[in-house]
């Protein structure tokens, strides 16, 4: 490209255009390195002294000045250069081009763009990216590795065929801790849990917070040797026997642990994590802190739980639920006094499913609330139907701890008690009282106002004290079947002492799980009021209970 001299109007217009360019600085140097032309922006940002100096090297950055001189003296094929230079606090991206005029005389055209704001924006964007990367890789609350960061590390271990173990951990009943201590207290529990776990780690072991109340620990292992993984698992269980120390109180926290090993328990990271979750859920089914090492049968149990959850959700809509009624019999005279309504699930393919299987699942997935309402409604309808037939039968319904959290429960019970003409009673397990005595006591008071008798079920399986019994508005306690099965002098002495205490508190005593005449006789001798069990009848559908009652009354007559 050569320079073409301009004259007249064209030269004047070109001069104005070049000088007034507001975004690009233009500078033209002659063959001796002296300034030939610069526009207003270049003059403003590089300095007005440019116009008066014979040698520009005194005002230009050293790198720019030496490069320009080299380009002017170089061969013709060295024509272009670009660079970013900082001058007077501004960062400029410069483009340099050698131009020879028609006489072959070299000139340098320099065009520059101020990129200071662009670089500052890039710097801020990089800082934001770094902050996002930090958030992505570390848990904000505890400072531990994040779920994402741990996965990335484990993928690298798998890619290099390194053997390792993985512990999946979850705080047991963390929801209760959050209810008791509030969000800030719950966060402090998580922080202290993270600190307790971190203190147990050896170099090279990775601790991450998965989210919520779940954590993971990755442990590098020698091939086929899981001793370090098991040692760490035991250390964690031992640590959580000691309360966590919060600022104002101590917290007794339990932790469930699922353990897996790579590659023994998964050929891929995805399979390994899935099996770790299976082992963890199995550990959660055991009370308190517990560690479960994965084995294939756990997967079968997990699939069974999945089947139960799926089909149980449809059981209500498909009318697969039933109520069966087990009689309570007065030991003196063997008069059938009342019944307990027991929920049953009759699946079209599997038949009757054991209550201890599906009721436990309903408790965990929350379906027990809807199912409990169904029980109340249908028990009330049955009581009304029997009353219309001349049978006045009191029906006791079971209320779980999960149902007590249902704000609509008192209203449902009140409406159904009217339908049942006051023949509904309630049974609460000892665990309900232990979990939230205040709520349980308030509900018992409401039940008494509705004309319900209140029974404390499974007495002796928890940790209720006689002082608690004195505070609660109860009518009866039901001795758990384990008392009856104990037998012997010690078992009988224990029952005798409980009966004596109940008499002082003006409570009736009902024995569950009575199966033999011998048991019935010594319970009668110890002044137990009523009994319930297979000696008299199992839980029966309503028509069969009516038939049993007629036969029982006829035999007694």
C-alpha positions in Angstrom: 0.0 0.0 0.0 1.4 3.5 -0.9 0.5 6.9 0.4 -1.4 9.1 -2.1 -1.1 12.9 -1.5 -4.5 14.6 -1.2 -5.2 18.2 -2.0 -8.0 20.7 -1.8 -11.5 19.7 -0.4 -10.7 16.0 -0.2 -7.7 16.6 2.0 -9.6 18.9 4.3 -12.4 16.4 4.7 -10.0 13.6 5.3 -8.2 15.7 7.9 -11.5 16.4 9.8 -12.5 12.8 9.7 -9.2 11.6 11.0 -9.0 14.1 13.8 -12.5 13.6 15.0 -12.5 9.8 15.3 -13.7 9.3 18.8 -12.9 5.6 19.4 -9.6 5.0 17.5 -6.3 6.8 18.0 -4.4 7.4 14.8 -0.7 8.4 14.7 1.4 8.7 11.5 5.2 8.7 11.8 7.6 9.7 9.1 10.8 7.8 8.1 12.9 9.6 10.7 10.5 8.6 13.5 9.0 12.1 13.8 5.3 12.7 14.1 3.5 13.5 10.9 -0.1 13.4 12.1 -2.3 12.4 15.1 -6.0 12.8 15.7 -7.6 14.5 18.7 -8.0 11.3 20.7 -4.3 10.3 20.3 -3.3 13.8 21.3 -5.6 13.7 24.4 -4.5 10.3 25.7 -0.8 10.3 24.7 -0.2 13.9 25.5 -0.3 17.3 23.7 3.5 17.4 23.9 3.7 15.0 21.0 3.1 17.9 18.6 6.2 19.8 19.7 8.8 17.1 20.4 11.4 16.3 17.8 11.9 12.8 19.2 8.9 10.8 20.2 10.9 8.2 22.1 10.8 10.4 25.1 7.0 10.2 25.5 6.2 6.7 24.1 6.5 3.5 26.1 9.9 2.0 25.6 8.5 -1.1 24.0 6.6 0.9 21.5 9.4 3.3 20.6 12.0 0.6 19.9 9.6 -1.5 17.9 8.6 1.4 15.7 12.2 2.2 15.0 12.9 -1.4 14.1 9.9 -1.5 11.7 11.0 1.6 9.9 14.5 0.2 9.3 13.4 -3.4 8.5 13.0 -4.9 5.1 9.8 -4.4 3.3 8.4 -7.8 4.2 8.3 -6.8 7.9 5.1 -4.8 7.7 2.7 -5.4 10.6 2.8 -5.7 14.4 0.2 -5.5 17.2 0.5 -5.2 20.9 -1.2 -4.0 24.1 0.7 -1.4 26.0 0.0 0.6 29.1 0.7 4.3 29.1 -0.4 6.9 31.6 -2.6 4.3 33.4 -4.5 3.3 30.2 -4.2 0.0 28.4 -4.3 0.4 24.6 -4.4 -2.2 21.9 -2.1 -0.9 19.1 -1.9 -2.0 15.5 1.2 -0.9 13.6 1.5 -1.0 9.8 4.4 0.0 7.6 3.4 2.1 4.6 5.7 3.0 1.7 4.8 6.1 -0.4 5.2 6.3 -4.1 8.9 7.1 -3.6 9.5 4.0 -1.5 9.9 6.1 1.7 8.7 4.2 4.8 6.0 5.6 7.1 4.3 4.0 10.1 0.6 4.1 10.6 -0.4 3.4 14.2 -4.1 2.8 15.3 -5.0 2.2 18.9 -8.1 1.4 20.8 -8.5 2.0 24.5 -9.2 -1.4 26.0 -8.9 -0.4 29.7 -12.7 -0.8 30.4 -12.7 -4.1 28.5 -9.8 -5.5 30.4 -11.4 -4.3 33.7 -14.6 -6.0 32.7 -12.7 -9.2 31.9 -10.9 -9.0 35.2 -14.3 -8.7 37.0 -15.7 -11.5 35.0 -12.7 -13.7 35.9 -13.2 -12.8 39.6 -16.9 -13.8 39.3 -15.9 -17.0 37.5 -13.4 -17.8 40.3 -16.1 -17.1 42.9 -18.6 -19.3 41.0 -16.0 -22.0 40.7 -15.3 -21.8 44.5 -19.1 -22.1 45.1 -19.3 -25.0 42.8 -16.3 -26.8 44.4 -16.9 -26.0 48.0 -19.9 -26.0 50.4 -20.5 -22.4 51.6 -21.7 -23.4 55.0 -19.1 -26.0 56.1 -16.2 -25.2 53.7 -16.1 -28.9 52.7 -15.8 -30.1 49.2 -19.0 -29.9 47.3 -20.8 -32.9 45.8 -19.7 -31.8 42.3 -16.0 -31.5 43.3 -16.0 -34.9 44.9 -17.5 -36.5 41.8 -14.8 -34.9 39.7 -12.1 -36.3 42.0 -13.7 -39.8 42.0 -14.0 -39.8 38.2 -10.3 -39.2 38.1 -9.6 -42.1 40.5 -11.8 -44.4 38.4 -10.1 -43.3 35.2 -6.7 -44.2 36.7 -8.1 -47.5 38.0 -7.4 -46.6 41.6 -9.1 -48.6 44.3 -11.0 -46.7 47.0 -13.8 -46.9 49.5 -16.7 -44.5 49.9 -18.8 -43.8 53.0 -22.2 -42.2 52.6 -23.3 -40.5 55.8 -26.6 -39.0 56.9 -27.7 -37.5 60.2 -30.6 -39.4 61.7 -33.8 -37.3 62.4 -32.2 -34.1 61.4 -35.6 -32.6 60.8 -36.3 -32.9 64.5 -33.1 -31.1 65.4 -34.1 -28.3 63.0 -37.6 -28.1 64.6 -36.0 -27.9 68.0 -33.1 -25.5 67.3 -34.3 -23.5 64.4 -32.5 -22.9 61.1 -29.4 -21.3 62.7 -29.1 -24.0 65.2 -29.5 -26.7 62.5 -26.7 -25.0 60.5 -24.5 -25.0 63.6 -25.2 -28.8 64.0 -24.0 -29.3 60.4 -20.9 -27.2 60.9 -20.0 -29.2 64.1 -20.7 -32.4 62.3 -18.4 -31.4 59.5 -15.7 -30.5 62.0 -16.1 -33.8 63.9 -15.8 -35.8 60.6 -12.8 -33.7 59.4 -10.9 -34.4 62.6 -11.1 -38.2 61.9 -9.6 -38.1 58.4 -6.1 -39.2 57.5 -4.1 -37.5 54.7 -5.5 -38.2 51.2 -9.0 -38.9 52.4 -11.7 -36.6 51.0 -14.7 -35.2 52.9 -17.6 -33.6 51.0 -21.0 -32.3 51.9 -23.6 -33.8 49.6 -26.3 -31.3 50.6 -28.8 -31.1 53.4 -27.7 -33.4 56.2 -25.7 -35.8 54.0 -21.9 -36.2 53.7 -19.5 -38.4 51.8 -15.9 -39.6 52.6 -13.7 -41.1 49.9 -10.8 -43.3 51.2 -8.0 -44.5 48.9 -7.3 -48.2 49.6 -4.8 -50.8 48.7 -6.3 -53.3 46.3 -8.9 -55.5 48.1 -8.0 -54.1 51.5 -11.0 -52.3 53.2 -9.6 -52.3 56.7 -9.0 -48.5 56.6 -12.5 -47.9 55.4 -14.0 -50.1 58.2 -11.7 -48.5 60.8 -12.9 -45.0 59.8 -16.5 -46.1 59.9 -16.1 -47.4 63.4 -14.3 -44.3 64.5 -17.2 -42.2 63.2 -19.8 -44.3 65.1 -17.7 -44.0 68.3 -17.4 -40.2 67.8 -21.1 -39.8 67.6 -21.7 -41.5 70.9 -20.5 -38.2 72.3 -22.8 -35.2 72.0 -21.9 -32.4 69.6 -21.1 -29.2 71.4 -23.1 -26.1 70.3 -22.6 -22.7 71.8 -25.4 -23.0 74.3 -26.1 -26.7 74.6 -25.1 -30.3 73.7 -26.8 -32.1 70.9 -27.1 -35.9 70.8 -26.9 -36.7 67.1 -27.0 -40.1 65.5 -25.4 -40.9 62.1 -26.2 -43.6 59.6 -23.4 -44.8 57.3 -23.5 -46.8 54.1 -20.1 -48.2 52.9 -19.0 -49.4 49.4 -15.7 -50.2 47.7 -14.5 -49.6 44.2 -14.5 -51.7 42.0 -16.0 -54.5 44.1 -19.4 -52.8 44.6 -19.6 -51.0 41.2 -17.9 -51.1 37.9 -18.6 -47.4 37.3 -18.9 -44.4 39.6 -22.6 -44.2 38.9 -23.2 -47.8 40.0 -21.0 -47.3 43.0 -22.9 -44.2 44.2 -26.2 -46.0 43.6 -25.1 -48.9 45.8 -23.8 -46.5 48.4 -27.2 -44.9 48.6 -28.8 -48.4 49.0 -26.4 -49.2 51.9 -27.2 -45.9 53.5 -30.9 -46.4 53.4 -30.5 -49.8 54.9 -28.5 -48.2 57.7 -31.2 -45.7 58.3 -33.7 -48.5 59.0 -31.8 -49.4 62.1 -32.2 -47.3 65.3 -29.5 -44.9 66.3 -26.0 -44.7 64.7 -25.4 -47.7 62.4 -23.0 -48.7 59.6 -24.1 -51.0 56.7 -21.7 -52.4 54.1 -23.3 -53.0 50.7 -24.2 -56.5 49.6 -26.5 -57.6 46.8 -29.4 -58.5 49.0 -29.7 -54.9 50.0 -30.6 -54.0 46.4 -33.4 -56.5 46.5 -34.7 -54.9 49.7 -34.4 -51.5 48.0 -36.5 -52.7 45.0 -39.1 -54.1 47.4 -39.3 -50.7 49.1 -39.7 -49.1 45.7 -42.5 -51.5 44.9 -44.3 -50.8 48.1 -44.0 -47.1 47.7 -45.3 -47.2 44.2 -48.3 -49.5 44.8 -49.1 -48.1 48.2 -49.8 -44.7 46.6 -52.5 -46.3 44.6 -54.0 -48.6 47.3 -56.4 -46.0 48.6 -57.7 -45.0 45.1 -58.0 -48.6 44.1 -60.0 -49.5 47.3 -57.4 -52.1 48.3 -57.4 -51.1 52.0 -59.5 -53.0 54.6 -60.1 -52.7 58.3 -59.9 -55.8 60.5 -61.1 -55.9 64.1 -59.4 -57.7 67.0 -61.5 -58.0 70.2 -60.4 -57.0 73.6 -61.8 -59.4 76.3 -62.3 -58.7 80.0 -60.3 -61.4 81.8 -62.9 -61.6 84.5 -65.9 -63.2 82.8 -64.3 -63.1 79.3 -66.8 -60.5 78.1 -65.9 -58.9 74.7 -65.6 -55.2 75.7 -64.4 -53.5 72.5 -62.2 -53.9 69.4 -59.1 -52.4 67.9 -59.3 -51.5 64.2 -56.3 -52.7 62.4 -55.4 -51.6 58.8 -54.9 -54.3 56.2 -53.8 -54.0 52.5 -55.1 -56.7 50.2 -53.1 -56.5 46.9 -54.8 -58.2 43.9 -51.6 -60.2 43.1 -49.8 -60.5 46.4 -52.8 -60.9 48.7 -52.6 -59.6 52.2 -49.4 -57.7 52.8 -47.9 -57.8 56.3 -48.8 -54.6 58.2 -45.2 -54.2 59.6 -44.0 -53.9 56.0 -46.4 -51.3 54.5 -47.2 -49.2 57.5 -43.5 -48.6 58.1 -43.2 -47.4 54.5 -46.3 -45.2 54.8 -44.8 -43.6 57.9 -41.6 -42.8 56.0 -43.2 -41.5 52.8 -46.0 -39.5 54.6 -48.9 -41.6 53.2 -49.9 -42.5 56.7 -51.7 -39.2 57.1 -54.1 -39.9 54.3 -54.4 -43.5 55.3 -55.1 -42.5 58.9 -58.0 -40.3 57.8 -59.4 -43.2 55.8 -59.2 -45.4 58.9 -61.0 -42.9 61.0 -63.8 -42.4 58.5 -64.3 -46.2 57.9 -64.1 -47.1 61.6 -66.8 -44.5 62.3 -69.0 -45.8 59.6 -68.6 -49.4 60.9 -69.4 -48.3 64.5 -72.6 -46.6 63.2 -73.5 -49.6 61.1 -73.1 -52.0 64.0 -75.1 -49.7 66.3 -78.0 -49.7 63.7 -77.9 -53.5 64.0 -78.1 -53.4 67.7 -74.4 -54.0 68.4 -72.8 -51.3 70.6 -69.1 -51.8 69.9 -66.4 -49.3 70.8 -63.7 -49.2 68.2 -60.1 -48.0 69.0 -58.1 -46.5 66.1 -54.3 -46.2 66.1 -52.7 -42.7 65.8 -49.1 -42.5 64.8 -46.5 -39.8 65.6 -46.6 -38.6 62.0 -50.4 -38.2 62.1 -50.1 -36.0 65.2 -48.5 -33.4 63.0 -51.6 -33.3 60.8 -53.4 -30.0 61.8 -56.7 -31.4 60.4 -56.6 -34.5 62.6 -58.8 -33.1 65.5 -61.4 -31.9 63.0 -61.6 -35.2 61.3 -61.9 -37.1 64.5 -64.6 -34.8 65.8 -66.7 -35.2 62.7 -66.3 -38.9 62.7 -67.0 -39.2 66.4 -70.4 -37.7 65.7 -71.0 -40.3 62.9 -69.9 -43.0 65.3 -72.2 -41.8 68.1 -69.3 -41.4 70.4 -68.0 -45.0 70.0 -64.5 -44.1 68.7 -61.4 -44.5 71.0 -57.8 -43.7 70.2 -54.5 -45.6 70.8 -51.2 -43.7 70.8 -47.9 -45.5 70.9 -45.3 -44.7 73.6 -43.0 -43.4 70.9 -45.6 -40.6 70.1 -45.3 -39.4 73.7 -41.5 -39.6 73.7 -41.2 -37.7 70.4 -43.3 -34.7 71.4 -45.0 -35.1 74.8 -46.6 -31.6 74.6 -48.3 -32.3 71.3 -49.4 -35.8 72.4 -50.8 -34.5 75.7 -52.8 -31.7 73.9 -54.2 -34.2 71.4 -55.2 -36.6 74.3 -57.1 -33.7 76.0 -59.0 -33.0 72.8 -59.8 -36.7 72.5 -61.2 -36.9 76.0 -63.4 -33.9 75.3 -64.8 -35.7 72.3 -65.7 -38.7 74.4 -62.8 -40.9 73.3 -61.1 -43.2 75.7 -57.3 -42.9 75.3 -55.0 -45.9 75.4 -51.2 -45.8 75.6 -50.2 -48.6 73.2 -47.0 -50.8 73.3 -46.2 -49.6 76.9 -42.8 -50.8 78.0 -41.1 -50.6 74.6 -39.9 -47.0 75.0 -38.8 -45.0 78.0 -42.0 -43.6 79.5 -41.7 -43.0 83.2 -44.4 -43.3 85.8 -44.2 -39.5 86.2 -45.1 -39.2 82.6 -48.1 -41.5 83.1 -49.3 -39.3 85.9 -49.2 -36.2 83.7 -51.0 -37.7 80.7 -54.8 -37.8 80.4 -55.0 -41.6 79.9 -57.7 -44.2 80.5 -55.6 -47.4 79.9 -52.2 -48.7 79.3 -51.6 -51.6 77.0 -48.7 -53.9 78.0 -46.5 -54.8 75.1 -46.5 -58.5 74.1 -42.8 -58.7 75.1 -43.9 -58.5 78.8 -46.3 -61.5 78.3 -43.7 -63.6 76.4 -41.1 -63.0 79.1 -43.0 -65.2 81.6 -41.3 -66.6 84.6 -41.2 -65.1 88.1 -39.3 -62.0 87.0 -41.7 -61.3 84.2 -44.7 -61.7 86.4 -43.1 -59.6 89.1 -42.6 -56.8 86.6 -46.2 -57.0 85.4 -47.5 -57.0 89.0 -45.5 -53.8 89.8 -46.9 -52.1 86.7 -50.5 -53.1 87.5 -50.0 -51.8 91.0 -48.7 -48.4 89.7 -51.6 -48.3 87.2 -54.1 -48.9 89.9 -52.7 -45.9 91.9 -53.1 -43.8 88.7 -56.6 -45.1 88.2 -55.7 -46.6 84.8 -56.9 -49.9 83.3 -54.3 -52.4 82.2 -54.7 -54.4 78.9 -52.3 -57.2 78.0 -51.4 -57.7 74.3 -50.3 -60.8 72.6 -52.1 -63.3 74.9 -51.9 -66.7 73.2 -52.4 -69.4 75.9 -54.8 -70.2 78.7 -51.8 -70.3 81.1 -51.0 -66.7 80.3 -54.6 -65.6 80.7 -54.8 -67.2 84.2 -51.8 -65.6 85.7 -52.7 -62.2 84.1 -56.1 -62.5 85.8 -54.4 -63.4 89.1 -52.3 -60.2 88.8 -55.5 -58.1 88.3 -54.9 -57.3 84.6 -58.2 -56.0 83.3 -58.4 -57.1 79.7 -56.5 -59.2 77.2 -56.1 -59.2 73.5 -54.5 -61.9 71.3 -54.8 -65.1 69.3 -56.1 -67.0 72.4 -59.4 -65.2 71.7 -59.3 -64.2 68.0 -57.0 -62.7 65.4 -57.9 -59.4 63.7 -61.0 -60.2 61.6 -63.0 -58.5 58.8 -66.2 -57.0 60.1 -68.6 -59.9 59.1 -66.2 -62.5 60.6 -65.9 -60.5 63.8 -69.7 -60.4 64.1 -69.8 -64.2 63.6 -67.0 -64.6 66.2 -68.9 -62.3 68.7 -72.1 -64.3 68.3 -70.3 -67.6 68.8 -68.3 -66.2 71.8 -71.4 -64.9 73.5 -73.3 -68.1 72.8 -70.4 -70.2 74.3 -70.3 -67.9 77.4 -74.0 -68.2 77.9 
